[in-house]
Amino acid sequence: MDQELILKGYSFEGSHLSEWSVQNIFKEACTKANIKKDVSVHSLRHSFATHLLEGGTDLRYIQELLGHKNSKTTEIYTHVSQRDLAKIHSPIDALDMEV
């Protein structure tokens, strides 16, 4: 699959880059952006999946986008989306019952 990778100052259309090259470009971009946190190219993939999940994208679609054959691999992203758990209300609480 030919994809275009564009980072500020870089455009690699249809080029095959080594893992080393991508990591170096990413590291340079992080330095220029003054990012001190220990991040990697894989961090981008993880963030992408997490944001999709938190935005309501079905886990099955995320699995397909990431190319995971096993849904269990994709399910690792579900643990990061804990902030929305507090917003979940039990359907029982919505029942109008008099005791």
C-alpha positions in Angstrom: 0.0 0.0 0.0 1.6 3.3 -1.1 1.0 6.1 1.4 2.3 9.6 1.6 4.1 10.5 4.8 4.2 14.2 5.3 6.0 15.8 8.2 6.9 19.5 8.2 9.7 19.8 5.8 9.4 16.2 4.6 7.3 14.6 1.9 7.9 10.9 0.9 5.3 9.9 -1.6 5.6 6.3 -2.6 9.0 6.0 -1.0 9.9 3.0 1.1 11.5 4.2 4.3 13.4 2.1 6.7 12.2 1.9 10.3 15.4 3.6 11.3 14.7 6.6 8.9 11.1 7.0 10.2 12.3 6.9 13.8 15.0 9.5 13.1 12.6 11.8 11.4 10.2 11.4 14.3 12.9 12.0 16.9 14.0 15.2 15.0 10.4 16.4 14.9 10.0 15.8 18.6 13.2 17.8 19.3 12.0 20.7 17.2 8.6 20.6 18.9 10.4 20.6 22.3 8.7 17.3 23.3 10.5 16.0 26.4 8.2 13.0 27.0 9.6 9.6 26.0 7.5 8.9 22.8 8.0 6.8 19.8 6.4 6.3 16.4 4.4 3.6 18.0 3.0 6.2 20.4 1.4 7.9 17.4 -0.3 4.6 16.5 -1.5 4.1 20.0 -2.8 7.7 20.3 -4.6 7.4 17.0 -6.4 4.2 18.2 -7.2 5.7 21.6 -8.6 8.9 20.1 -10.8 6.9 17.7 -12.1 4.8 20.5 -12.8 7.8 22.8 -14.5 9.5 19.8 -16.9 6.6 19.6 -15.4 4.5 16.8 -16.4 0.9 17.1 -13.5 -1.4 18.2 -14.0 -3.6 15.2 -13.3 -0.7 12.8 -10.2 0.2 14.8 -9.1 -3.4 14.6 -9.4 -3.2 10.8 -7.6 0.1 10.5 -4.7 -1.1 12.6 -4.5 -4.4 10.7 -4.9 -6.6 13.8 -6.0 -10.1 13.0 -7.0 -10.8 16.5 -9.5 -8.5 18.3 -7.7 -9.2 21.6 -4.8 -7.2 20.3 -7.0 -4.2 19.6 -8.6 -4.5 23.0 -5.5 -3.2 24.7 -6.7 0.2 23.8 -9.9 -0.1 25.9 -8.0 0.3 29.2 -6.9 3.8 28.3 -10.5 5.0 27.8 -11.4 4.9 31.5 -12.3 8.6 31.8 -15.7 7.9 30.2 -16.6 5.2 32.7 -17.9 7.8 35.2 -20.4 9.0 32.6 -22.0 5.6 32.2 -25.3 5.3 34.1 -27.0 2.1 34.9 -30.3 1.5 32.9 -31.8 0.5 36.2 -31.3 4.0 37.5 -33.4 5.3 34.7 -36.4 3.2 35.7 -39.3 5.0 37.3 -40.1 2.6 40.1 -42.0 3.4 43.3 -41.3 1.2 46.3 
